[in-house]
Amino acid sequence: MTTTYHNPVEATLSVIGGKWKVVILCLLKETDTMRFSDLQRAIPDITKKMLSQQLRELEADHIIHRTVYDEMPPRVEYSLTSEGETMRPMLNAMCAWGSRKMGQQAECE
């Protein structure tokens, strides 16, 4: 089933809309990989259920990659896909705008 969008912003928001997805993507753009527990520690207000849901949706949209390592206990890491990497300029711009809004200097690139 193909979704029909009426403008480019609608298409963008269908992938990154919601309270936590952009926060997750900004964290992942700063590191090569992050584990679930690292993401949860970095976003203290998110529940495990919501983090899992947001990660699944970003993975389904091919924005992040989930790597499961065959070890005990199991280790799972998340990283940006090549499609996710194309969002880096937009994420940097959002970070810069937010820094100005907050009245602080933040490292965004």
C-alpha positions in Angstrom: 0.0 0.0 0.0 1.5 3.3 -1.1 0.7 6.5 0.9 -0.1 9.6 -1.0 1.3 12.8 0.4 0.1 16.2 -0.5 3.3 18.1 0.2 6.9 17.3 1.2 6.5 18.3 4.9 3.7 15.7 5.3 6.0 13.0 3.9 8.8 14.1 6.3 6.5 14.2 9.3 5.2 10.8 8.5 8.7 9.5 9.3 9.9 11.8 12.1 6.7 12.9 13.6 6.1 12.4 17.3 7.8 13.6 20.5 10.8 11.2 20.6 11.9 10.3 17.1 13.9 13.4 16.4 15.5 13.1 19.8 16.5 9.5 19.1 17.9 10.5 15.7 19.9 13.4 17.1 21.5 11.0 19.6 22.3 8.4 17.0 23.9 11.0 14.7 26.4 11.8 17.4 27.6 8.2 17.8 28.2 5.3 15.6 25.9 3.0 17.6 23.8 3.1 20.7 22.3 0.3 22.8 18.7 0.4 24.0 19.8 1.1 27.6 22.1 4.0 26.4 19.2 5.6 24.6 16.9 5.1 27.6 19.5 6.7 29.9 19.9 9.6 27.4 16.1 10.2 27.3 15.0 9.8 30.9 11.4 10.8 30.3 10.7 8.1 27.7 9.2 4.8 28.8 10.6 1.5 27.6 7.4 0.8 25.7 7.5 4.1 23.9 11.3 3.8 23.1 10.7 0.3 21.7 7.8 1.6 19.5 9.7 4.6 18.2 12.7 2.4 17.3 10.5 -0.1 15.5 8.9 2.6 13.5 12.2 4.2 12.5 13.5 0.8 11.6 10.4 0.1 9.5 11.0 3.4 7.6 14.6 2.3 7.0 16.0 5.3 9.0 17.8 3.2 11.6 19.4 -0.2 11.6 19.0 -2.7 14.4 21.9 -5.1 14.9 21.4 -8.1 17.2 24.6 -9.9 18.4 24.4 -13.6 19.1 25.8 -13.5 22.6 24.5 -14.0 26.2 23.0 -11.8 27.3 21.8 -10.7 23.9 23.2 -7.3 22.7 21.3 -5.0 20.4 22.7 -1.8 18.9 21.0 0.9 16.8 22.6 3.1 14.2 21.6 5.4 11.3 21.2 3.8 7.9 22.4 5.5 4.8 18.9 6.9 4.4 19.0 8.1 8.0 22.4 9.8 7.3 20.7 11.9 4.7 18.7 13.5 7.5 21.9 14.8 9.2 21.7 18.4 7.7 18.1 18.7 8.8 18.9 17.4 12.3 21.8 19.8 12.6 19.6 22.7 11.6 17.0 21.7 14.2 19.7 21.4 16.8 21.1 24.9 15.9 17.6 26.4 16.0 16.8 24.8 19.3 20.1 26.1 20.8 19.2 29.6 19.8 15.7 29.2 21.3 17.3 27.9 24.5 19.8 30.8 24.5 22.8 28.5 24.6 25.5 27.3 22.4 25.4 23.6 21.7 27.5 21.4 19.6 25.3 20.3 16.7 27.6 19.1 14.0 
